[in-house]
Amino acid sequence: MARYPRFKRFLFRYSLIPPKKWRPAAIILVASLFGLGLYVLRLSNAASYLSDDPQACVNCHVMTPQYITWARSSHREVASCNDCHVPHNNVFNQYYFKAMDGLYHSTIFTLRAEPEVIKARQPSVNVIQDNCIRCHTPQVTDAKMASFVENHHYNRTDRTCWECHRETPHGRVKSLSAVGHQIEPIRAHAPPDLQIVPKWLRESMKNQEQNASTSK
């Protein structure tokens, strides 16, 4: 109990506690900011970023083209977004990079400053290249291939993999307006009762089935 008055004096000494007449307003302000912070965390589905679920990447809807092209690629069966886009040397660096990259992405998305063609920044380029080599080490270090492919060592060490493998895994179409927002059951944006087939078409099909059964 003796520590509490000392702590209180510390707060008053550095003006961390407002005067009495301002305390109600300060409490309301702090509570409002706290509540707003919780609302933003809930609205942004922030907890999903701790997982490896690829649909977490489309919480920002501008990433829908990247998600759709990955979902239609062969990489979908063996690698998620985190397998390629975050480092895997240790868990601390993994979440540090994920937090810093996510903070940058959320800032750009909030300010509506995303470019028409989204490109990886240099830190992300380095991580992606390392992960390409990590997963494809047998192909990169294949001695037989080095014996008959000209400049194999140079080509596999002095440039990025996607200078040749340009359509892996997102294809060549990178423009937001070129790909658009295709129909995709993305949990972050789709209601639970989402129907791909529009209501008028479902009713028309149902009527046709009823007419066909009646005519028989």
PyRosetta script that sets phi, psi and omega in degrees:
from pyrosetta import init, pose_from_sequence

init()
pose = pose_from_sequence("MARYPRFKRFLFRYSLIPPKKWRPAAIILVASLFGLGLYVLRLSNAASYLSDDPQACVNCHVMTPQYITWARSSHREVASCNDCHVPHNNVFNQYYFKAMDGLYHSTIFTLRAEPEVIKARQPSVNVIQDNCIRCHTPQVTDAKMASFVENHHYNRTDRTCWECHRETPHGRVKSLSAVGHQIEPIRAHAPPDLQIVPKWLRESMKNQEQNASTSK")
pose.set_psi(1, -26.4)
pose.set_omega(1, -176.5)
pose.set_phi(2, -68.3)
pose.set_psi(2, -21.8)
pose.set_omega(2, -177.7)
pose.set_phi(3, -77.1)
pose.set_psi(3, -26.2)
pose.set_omega(3, -174.7)
pose.set_phi(4, -63.0)
pose.set_psi(4, -49.0)
pose.set_omega(4, 177.3)
pose.set_phi(5, -59.4)
pose.set_psi(5, -36.6)
pose.set_omega(5, 178.5)
pose.set_phi(6, -64.4)
pose.set_psi(6, -41.2)
pose.set_omega(6, 177.8)
pose.set_phi(7, -65.0)
pose.set_psi(7, -39.9)
pose.set_omega(7, 179.3)
pose.set_phi(8, -64.8)
pose.set_psi(8, -41.0)
pose.set_omega(8, 177.6)
pose.set_phi(9, -63.4)
pose.set_psi(9, -36.0)
pose.set_omega(9, 177.5)
pose.set_phi(10, -61.5)
pose.set_psi(10, -43.4)
pose.set_omega(10, 179.7)
pose.set_phi(11, -63.6)
pose.set_psi(11, -43.8)
pose.set_omega(11, 179.6)
pose.set_phi(12, -67.7)
pose.set_psi(12, -35.9)
pose.set_omega(12, -177.7)
pose.set_phi(13, -61.1)
pose.set_psi(13, -40.1)
pose.set_omega(13, -178.4)
pose.set_phi(14, -100.6)
pose.set_psi(14, 19.9)
pose.set_omega(14, 174.3)
pose.set_phi(15, 57.0)
pose.set_psi(15, 34.3)
pose.set_omega(15, 178.2)
pose.set_phi(16, -84.1)
pose.set_psi(16, -13.7)
pose.set_omega(16, 174.4)
pose.set_phi(17, -112.8)
pose.set_psi(17, 122.3)
pose.set_omega(17, -177.1)
pose.set_phi(18, -71.7)
pose.set_psi(18, 163.9)
pose.set_omega(18, 175.0)
pose.set_phi(19, -58.8)
pose.set_psi(19, 161.1)
pose.set_omega(19, -173.6)
pose.set_phi(20, -56.3)
pose.set_psi(20, -41.6)
pose.set_omega(20, -175.6)
pose.set_phi(21, -68.7)
pose.set_psi(21, -20.7)
pose.set_omega(21, 180.0)
pose.set_phi(22, -97.2)
pose.set_psi(22, -7.0)
pose.set_omega(22, -174.8)
pose.set_phi(23, -63.1)
pose.set_psi(23, -43.9)
pose.set_omega(23, 178.1)
pose.set_phi(24, -58.2)
pose.set_psi(24, -43.5)
pose.set_omega(24, 179.5)
pose.set_phi(25, -65.2)
pose.set_psi(25, -38.6)
pose.set_omega(25, 179.8)
pose.set_phi(26, -66.6)
pose.set_psi(26, -39.6)
pose.set_omega(26, 179.2)
pose.set_phi(27, -64.0)
pose.set_psi(27, -43.2)
pose.set_omega(27, 178.8)
pose.set_phi(28, -63.0)
pose.set_psi(28, -41.9)
pose.set_omega(28, -179.8)
pose.set_phi(29, -64.1)
pose.set_psi(29, -46.8)
pose.set_omega(29, -179.7)
pose.set_phi(30, -64.0)
pose.set_psi(30, -43.0)
pose.set_omega(30, 179.4)
pose.set_phi(31, -63.9)
pose.set_psi(31, -38.5)
pose.set_omega(31, 178.8)
pose.set_phi(32, -65.1)
pose.set_psi(32, -43.9)
pose.set_omega(32, 179.1)
pose.set_phi(33, -64.7)
pose.set_psi(33, -40.4)
pose.set_omega(33, 178.6)
pose.set_phi(34, -63.8)
pose.set_psi(34, -45.7)
pose.set_omega(34, 178.9)
pose.set_phi(35, -64.5)
pose.set_psi(35, -39.4)
pose.set_omega(35, 177.8)
pose.set_phi(36, -64.1)
pose.set_psi(36, -38.7)
pose.set_omega(36, 177.9)
pose.set_phi(37, -62.7)
pose.set_psi(37, -42.9)
pose.set_omega(37, 177.5)
pose.set_phi(38, -64.1)
pose.set_psi(38, -37.9)
pose.set_omega(38, 179.3)
pose.set_phi(39, -65.7)
pose.set_psi(39, -41.3)
pose.set_omega(39, 179.3)
pose.set_phi(40, -64.8)
pose.set_psi(40, -40.5)
pose.set_omega(40, 177.9)
pose.set_phi(41, -62.4)
pose.set_psi(41, -40.5)
pose.set_omega(41, 179.1)
pose.set_phi(42, -69.9)
pose.set_psi(42, -42.5)
pose.set_omega(42, -177.6)
pose.set_phi(43, -65.8)
pose.set_psi(43, -37.2)
pose.set_omega(43, -178.2)
pose.set_phi(44, -84.3)
pose.set_psi(44, -1.3)
pose.set_omega(44, -178.5)
pose.set_phi(45, 54.2)
pose.set_psi(45, 46.7)
pose.set_omega(45, -171.4)
pose.set_phi(46, -60.4)
pose.set_psi(46, -32.7)
pose.set_omega(46, -177.8)
pose.set_phi(47, -62.7)
pose.set_psi(47, -25.9)
pose.set_omega(47, -177.8)
pose.set_phi(48, -66.4)
pose.set_psi(48, -22.9)
pose.set_omega(48, -178.2)
pose.set_phi(49, -72.8)
pose.set_psi(49, -11.5)
pose.set_omega(49, 176.5)
pose.set_phi(50, -82.7)
pose.set_psi(50, -9.7)
pose.set_omega(50, -177.5)
pose.set_phi(51, -99.6)
pose.set_psi(51, 179.0)
pose.set_omega(51, 175.5)
pose.set_phi(52, -103.2)
pose.set_psi(52, 14.2)
pose.set_omega(52, -178.7)
pose.set_phi(53, -68.7)
pose.set_psi(53, 120.2)
pose.set_omega(53, -180.0)
pose.set_phi(54, -59.7)
pose.set_psi(54, -26.0)
pose.set_omega(54, -178.8)
pose.set_phi(55, -70.3)
pose.set_psi(55, -13.4)
pose.set_omega(55, 174.1)
pose.set_phi(56, -64.3)
pose.set_psi(56, -27.3)
pose.set_omega(56, -178.4)
pose.set_phi(57, -72.8)
pose.set_psi(57, -17.3)
pose.set_omega(57, -179.5)
pose.set_phi(58, -102.9)
pose.set_psi(58, 17.1)
pose.set_omega(58, 168.4)
pose.set_phi(59, -59.7)
pose.set_psi(59, -37.4)
pose.set_omega(59, 168.0)
pose.set_phi(60, -86.8)
pose.set_psi(60, 111.0)
pose.set_omega(60, -168.9)
pose.set_phi(61, -66.4)
pose.set_psi(61, -12.7)
pose.set_omega(61, 178.1)
pose.set_phi(62, -69.1)
pose.set_psi(62, -14.1)
pose.set_omega(62, 179.5)
pose.set_phi(63, -89.7)
pose.set_psi(63, 4.9)
pose.set_omega(63, -179.8)
pose.set_phi(64, -56.1)
pose.set_psi(64, -44.0)
pose.set_omega(64, 178.5)
pose.set_phi(65, -58.4)
pose.set_psi(65, -40.2)
pose.set_omega(65, 179.5)
pose.set_phi(66, -66.1)
pose.set_psi(66, -39.6)
pose.set_omega(66, 179.6)
pose.set_phi(67, -66.3)
pose.set_psi(67, -44.9)
pose.set_omega(67, -177.1)
pose.set_phi(68, -65.2)
pose.set_psi(68, -42.8)
pose.set_omega(68, -179.2)
pose.set_phi(69, -66.7)
pose.set_psi(69, -37.8)
pose.set_omega(69, 175.3)
pose.set_phi(70, -64.3)
pose.set_psi(70, -42.8)
pose.set_omega(70, -177.2)
pose.set_phi(71, -64.5)
pose.set_psi(71, -20.5)
pose.set_omega(71, 179.0)
pose.set_phi(72, -100.5)
pose.set_psi(72, 7.7)
pose.set_omega(72, -177.0)
pose.set_phi(73, -104.6)
pose.set_psi(73, 168.0)
pose.set_omega(73, 178.4)
pose.set_phi(74, -70.2)
pose.set_psi(74, -23.5)
pose.set_omega(74, 179.3)
pose.set_phi(75, -64.5)
pose.set_psi(75, -21.0)
pose.set_omega(75, -179.0)
pose.set_phi(76, -56.9)
pose.set_psi(76, -31.2)
pose.set_omega(76, -176.1)
pose.set_phi(77, -79.4)
pose.set_psi(77, -17.6)
pose.set_omega(77, -172.1)
pose.set_phi(78, -128.2)
pose.set_psi(78, -15.3)
pose.set_omega(78, -174.6)
pose.set_phi(79, -147.0)
pose.set_psi(79, 137.4)
pose.set_omega(79, 173.3)
pose.set_phi(80, -98.6)
pose.set_psi(80, -179.4)
pose.set_omega(80, -178.7)
pose.set_phi(81, -58.3)
pose.set_psi(81, -43.1)
pose.set_omega(81, -178.1)
pose.set_phi(82, -67.4)
pose.set_psi(82, -26.8)
pose.set_omega(82, 178.4)
pose.set_phi(83, -63.6)
pose.set_psi(83, -29.9)
pose.set_omega(83, -176.9)
pose.set_phi(84, -102.6)
pose.set_psi(84, -32.7)
pose.set_omega(84, -165.9)
pose.set_phi(85, -105.7)
pose.set_psi(85, 1.4)
pose.set_omega(85, 174.3)
pose.set_phi(86, -129.7)
pose.set_psi(86, 150.5)
pose.set_omega(86, -179.5)
pose.set_phi(87, -69.7)
pose.set_psi(87, 156.3)
pose.set_omega(87, -178.1)
pose.set_phi(88, -127.3)
pose.set_psi(88, 20.0)
pose.set_omega(88, 179.7)
pose.set_phi(89, -74.3)
pose.set_psi(89, -33.5)
pose.set_omega(89, 171.9)
pose.set_phi(90, -160.3)
pose.set_psi(90, 158.3)
pose.set_omega(90, -171.9)
pose.set_phi(91, -67.5)
pose.set_psi(91, -31.6)
pose.set_omega(91, -179.3)
pose.set_phi(92, -68.5)
pose.set_psi(92, -46.0)
pose.set_omega(92, 177.6)
pose.set_phi(93, -64.7)
pose.set_psi(93, -34.0)
pose.set_omega(93, 179.8)
pose.set_phi(94, -60.8)
pose.set_psi(94, -50.3)
pose.set_omega(94, -178.0)
pose.set_phi(95, -76.9)
pose.set_psi(95, -28.1)
pose.set_omega(95, 174.8)
pose.set_phi(96, -64.5)
pose.set_psi(96, -47.9)
pose.set_omega(96, 179.2)
pose.set_phi(97, -63.1)
pose.set_psi(97, -41.0)
pose.set_omega(97, -179.2)
pose.set_phi(98, -63.0)
pose.set_psi(98, -40.6)
pose.set_omega(98, 179.9)
pose.set_phi(99, -67.7)
pose.set_psi(99, -45.4)
pose.set_omega(99, -178.3)
pose.set_phi(100, -66.9)
pose.set_psi(100, -42.5)
pose.set_omega(100, 178.9)
pose.set_phi(101, -66.2)
pose.set_psi(101, -41.5)
pose.set_omega(101, 179.4)
pose.set_phi(102, -65.3)
pose.set_psi(102, -37.3)
pose.set_omega(102, 177.6)
pose.set_phi(103, -64.0)
pose.set_psi(103, -41.8)
pose.set_omega(103, 177.5)
pose.set_phi(104, -63.7)
pose.set_psi(104, -45.9)
pose.set_omega(104, -178.8)
pose.set_phi(105, -63.5)
pose.set_psi(105, -42.8)
pose.set_omega(105, -179.1)
pose.set_phi(106, -66.7)
pose.set_psi(106, -34.8)
pose.set_omega(106, 177.7)
pose.set_phi(107, -65.5)
pose.set_psi(107, -46.7)
pose.set_omega(107, 179.4)
pose.set_phi(108, -62.1)
pose.set_psi(108, -42.5)
pose.set_omega(108, -179.3)
pose.set_phi(109, -66.4)
pose.set_psi(109, -40.8)
pose.set_omega(109, -180.0)
pose.set_phi(110, -65.2)
pose.set_psi(110, -37.8)
pose.set_omega(110, -179.7)
pose.set_phi(111, -83.3)
pose.set_psi(111, -1.7)
pose.set_omega(111, -178.0)
pose.set_phi(112, 55.3)
pose.set_psi(112, 43.4)
pose.set_omega(112, -176.9)
pose.set_phi(113, -109.2)
pose.set_psi(113, 14.9)
pose.set_omega(113, -179.1)
pose.set_phi(114, -68.1)
pose.set_psi(114, 141.2)
pose.set_omega(114, -179.9)
pose.set_phi(115, -75.7)
pose.set_psi(115, 164.8)
pose.set_omega(115, 177.8)
pose.set_phi(116, -63.6)
pose.set_psi(116, -39.6)
pose.set_omega(116, 177.1)
pose.set_phi(117, -113.0)
pose.set_psi(117, 113.0)
pose.set_omega(117, -178.1)
pose.set_phi(118, -82.4)
pose.set_psi(118, 124.6)
pose.set_omega(118, 179.5)
pose.set_phi(119, -125.4)
pose.set_psi(119, 149.5)
pose.set_omega(119, 178.9)
pose.set_phi(120, -70.7)
pose.set_psi(120, 139.4)
pose.set_omega(120, 173.4)
pose.set_phi(121, -76.7)
pose.set_psi(121, 168.7)
pose.set_omega(121, -174.1)
pose.set_phi(122, -58.5)
pose.set_psi(122, -43.6)
pose.set_omega(122, 177.1)
pose.set_phi(123, -58.7)
pose.set_psi(123, -39.1)
pose.set_omega(123, 178.4)
pose.set_phi(124, -69.0)
pose.set_psi(124, -38.0)
pose.set_omega(124, 177.4)
pose.set_phi(125, -58.2)
pose.set_psi(125, -44.3)
pose.set_omega(125, -179.7)
pose.set_phi(126, -62.8)
pose.set_psi(126, -42.0)
pose.set_omega(126, -179.4)
pose.set_phi(127, -66.3)
pose.set_psi(127, -45.1)
pose.set_omega(127, -179.3)
pose.set_phi(128, -62.1)
pose.set_psi(128, -43.5)
pose.set_omega(128, 179.3)
pose.set_phi(129, -61.5)
pose.set_psi(129, -43.7)
pose.set_omega(129, 178.3)
pose.set_phi(130, -60.9)
pose.set_psi(130, -39.4)
pose.set_omega(130, -179.1)
pose.set_phi(131, -72.3)
pose.set_psi(131, -32.7)
pose.set_omega(131, 174.5)
pose.set_phi(132, -59.8)
pose.set_psi(132, -46.6)
pose.set_omega(132, -179.0)
pose.set_phi(133, -68.7)
pose.set_psi(133, -37.7)
pose.set_omega(133, -179.9)
pose.set_phi(134, -59.7)
pose.set_psi(134, -41.9)
pose.set_omega(134, -177.8)
pose.set_phi(135, -83.1)
pose.set_psi(135, -28.3)
pose.set_omega(135, -173.3)
pose.set_phi(136, -114.3)
pose.set_psi(136, 33.2)
pose.set_omega(136, 179.2)
pose.set_phi(137, -55.8)
pose.set_psi(137, -41.8)
pose.set_omega(137, 179.1)
pose.set_phi(138, -58.3)
pose.set_psi(138, -38.0)
pose.set_omega(138, 179.7)
pose.set_phi(139, -73.9)
pose.set_psi(139, -36.3)
pose.set_omega(139, -176.5)
pose.set_phi(140, -72.1)
pose.set_psi(140, -34.6)
pose.set_omega(140, -175.6)
pose.set_phi(141, -103.4)
pose.set_psi(141, 15.2)
pose.set_omega(141, -177.2)
pose.set_phi(142, -66.2)
pose.set_psi(142, 112.4)
pose.set_omega(142, -178.3)
pose.set_phi(143, -66.0)
pose.set_psi(143, -35.4)
pose.set_omega(143, -179.9)
pose.set_phi(144, -63.9)
pose.set_psi(144, -42.2)
pose.set_omega(144, 179.4)
pose.set_phi(145, -66.3)
pose.set_psi(145, -37.7)
pose.set_omega(145, 179.3)
pose.set_phi(146, -63.5)
pose.set_psi(146, -25.4)
pose.set_omega(146, -177.3)
pose.set_phi(147, -76.7)
pose.set_psi(147, -24.2)
pose.set_omega(147, -177.8)
pose.set_phi(148, -122.9)
pose.set_psi(148, -4.1)
pose.set_omega(148, 175.7)
pose.set_phi(149, -100.2)
pose.set_psi(149, 122.2)
pose.set_omega(149, -176.8)
pose.set_phi(150, -65.5)
pose.set_psi(150, 135.0)
pose.set_omega(150, 178.3)
pose.set_phi(151, 55.9)
pose.set_psi(151, 37.2)
pose.set_omega(151, -177.5)
pose.set_phi(152, -62.4)
pose.set_psi(152, -42.7)
pose.set_omega(152, -179.2)
pose.set_phi(153, -63.5)
pose.set_psi(153, -44.5)
pose.set_omega(153, 179.8)
pose.set_phi(154, -63.6)
pose.set_psi(154, -45.6)
pose.set_omega(154, -175.5)
pose.set_phi(155, -66.8)
pose.set_psi(155, -27.7)
pose.set_omega(155, -176.8)
pose.set_phi(156, -94.0)
pose.set_psi(156, -8.0)
pose.set_omega(156, -177.1)
pose.set_phi(157, -119.5)
pose.set_psi(157, -24.4)
pose.set_omega(157, -172.2)
pose.set_phi(158, -107.3)
pose.set_psi(158, 9.8)
pose.set_omega(158, 175.0)
pose.set_phi(159, -155.1)
pose.set_psi(159, 164.2)
pose.set_omega(159, -177.2)
pose.set_phi(160, -75.9)
pose.set_psi(160, 154.2)
pose.set_omega(160, -177.3)
pose.set_phi(161, -62.2)
pose.set_psi(161, -36.4)
pose.set_omega(161, -174.0)
pose.set_phi(162, -81.1)
pose.set_psi(162, 4.0)
pose.set_omega(162, 169.1)
pose.set_phi(163, -66.1)
pose.set_psi(163, -28.8)
pose.set_omega(163, 175.1)
pose.set_phi(164, -101.8)
pose.set_psi(164, -46.5)
pose.set_omega(164, -177.1)
pose.set_phi(165, -88.8)
pose.set_psi(165, 66.1)
pose.set_omega(165, -168.6)
pose.set_phi(166, -72.2)
pose.set_psi(166, -22.7)
pose.set_omega(166, -176.6)
pose.set_phi(167, -98.7)
pose.set_psi(167, 10.0)
pose.set_omega(167, -177.6)
pose.set_phi(168, -102.6)
pose.set_psi(168, 123.8)
pose.set_omega(168, -13.9)
pose.set_phi(169, -101.7)
pose.set_psi(169, 6.7)
pose.set_omega(169, -169.9)
pose.set_phi(170, -99.5)
pose.set_psi(170, 6.7)
pose.set_omega(170, -179.9)
pose.set_phi(171, 74.3)
pose.set_psi(171, -175.5)
pose.set_omega(171, -178.2)
pose.set_phi(172, -94.7)
pose.set_psi(172, -17.0)
pose.set_omega(172, -177.2)
pose.set_phi(173, -85.3)
pose.set_psi(173, 108.7)
pose.set_omega(173, -177.3)
pose.set_phi(174, -111.8)
pose.set_psi(174, -9.6)
pose.set_omega(174, -175.7)
pose.set_phi(175, -72.1)
pose.set_psi(175, 137.7)
pose.set_omega(175, 179.0)
pose.set_phi(176, -63.5)
pose.set_psi(176, -42.5)
pose.set_omega(176, -176.9)
pose.set_phi(177, -76.2)
pose.set_psi(177, -24.3)
pose.set_omega(177, -178.8)
pose.set_phi(178, -74.6)
pose.set_psi(178, -38.0)
pose.set_omega(178, -178.4)
pose.set_phi(179, -87.1)
pose.set_psi(179, -43.9)
pose.set_omega(179, 179.3)
pose.set_phi(180, 73.3)
pose.set_psi(180, -172.6)
pose.set_omega(180, -179.6)
pose.set_phi(181, -104.9)
pose.set_psi(181, 96.4)
pose.set_omega(181, -179.2)
pose.set_phi(182, -79.8)
pose.set_psi(182, 165.4)
pose.set_omega(182, 178.7)
pose.set_phi(183, -68.0)
pose.set_psi(183, 121.2)
pose.set_omega(183, -177.9)
pose.set_phi(184, -152.0)
pose.set_psi(184, 128.9)
pose.set_omega(184, -179.3)
pose.set_phi(185, -75.5)
pose.set_psi(185, 76.6)
pose.set_omega(185, -179.7)
pose.set_phi(186, -92.9)
pose.set_psi(186, 119.4)
pose.set_omega(186, -171.9)
pose.set_phi(187, -61.0)
pose.set_psi(187, -33.6)
pose.set_omega(187, -176.0)
pose.set_phi(188, -65.7)
pose.set_psi(188, -24.7)
pose.set_omega(188, -174.6)
pose.set_phi(189, -121.1)
pose.set_psi(189, -15.3)
pose.set_omega(189, -175.1)
pose.set_phi(190, -94.0)
pose.set_psi(190, 134.8)
pose.set_omega(190, 175.2)
pose.set_phi(191, -68.5)
pose.set_psi(191, 158.2)
pose.set_omega(191, -178.5)
pose.set_phi(192, -60.0)
pose.set_psi(192, -30.5)
pose.set_omega(192, -177.2)
pose.set_phi(193, -97.2)
pose.set_psi(193, 27.2)
pose.set_omega(193, -179.0)
pose.set_phi(194, -59.3)
pose.set_psi(194, 133.1)
pose.set_omega(194, 175.4)
pose.set_phi(195, -122.7)
pose.set_psi(195, 123.1)
pose.set_omega(195, 179.3)
pose.set_phi(196, -67.3)
pose.set_psi(196, -40.7)
pose.set_omega(196, 178.4)
pose.set_phi(197, -79.4)
pose.set_psi(197, 125.4)
pose.set_omega(197, -178.3)
pose.set_phi(198, -63.3)
pose.set_psi(198, 157.8)
pose.set_omega(198, -174.1)
pose.set_phi(199, -60.7)
pose.set_psi(199, -42.9)
pose.set_omega(199, -177.1)
pose.set_phi(200, -63.3)
pose.set_psi(200, -34.4)
pose.set_omega(200, 179.9)
pose.set_phi(201, -73.9)
pose.set_psi(201, -37.9)
pose.set_omega(201, 177.2)
pose.set_phi(202, -62.1)
pose.set_psi(202, -43.2)
pose.set_omega(202, 179.4)
pose.set_phi(203, -65.1)
pose.set_psi(203, -39.3)
pose.set_omega(203, 178.7)
pose.set_phi(204, -64.2)
pose.set_psi(204, -42.3)
pose.set_omega(204, 178.8)
pose.set_phi(205, -65.5)
pose.set_psi(205, -39.4)
pose.set_omega(205, 179.1)
pose.set_phi(206, -64.2)
pose.set_psi(206, -42.1)
pose.set_omega(206, 178.7)
pose.set_phi(207, -64.2)
pose.set_psi(207, -39.6)
pose.set_omega(207, 179.0)
pose.set_phi(208, -64.6)
pose.set_psi(208, -39.2)
pose.set_omega(208, 178.1)
pose.set_phi(209, -65.2)
pose.set_psi(209, -41.6)
pose.set_omega(209, 179.5)
pose.set_phi(210, -64.8)
pose.set_psi(210, -43.1)
pose.set_omega(210, 178.3)
pose.set_phi(211, -62.6)
pose.set_psi(211, -38.9)
pose.set_omega(211, -179.5)
pose.set_phi(212, -67.1)
pose.set_psi(212, -41.1)
pose.set_omega(212, 179.7)
pose.set_phi(213, -69.4)
pose.set_psi(213, -32.6)
pose.set_omega(213, 178.9)
pose.set_phi(214, -69.9)
pose.set_psi(214, -40.0)
pose.set_omega(214, -177.7)
pose.set_phi(215, -68.0)
pose.set_psi(215, -24.0)
pose.set_omega(215, 178.4)
pose.set_phi(216, -74.8)
pose.dump_pdb("model.pdb")
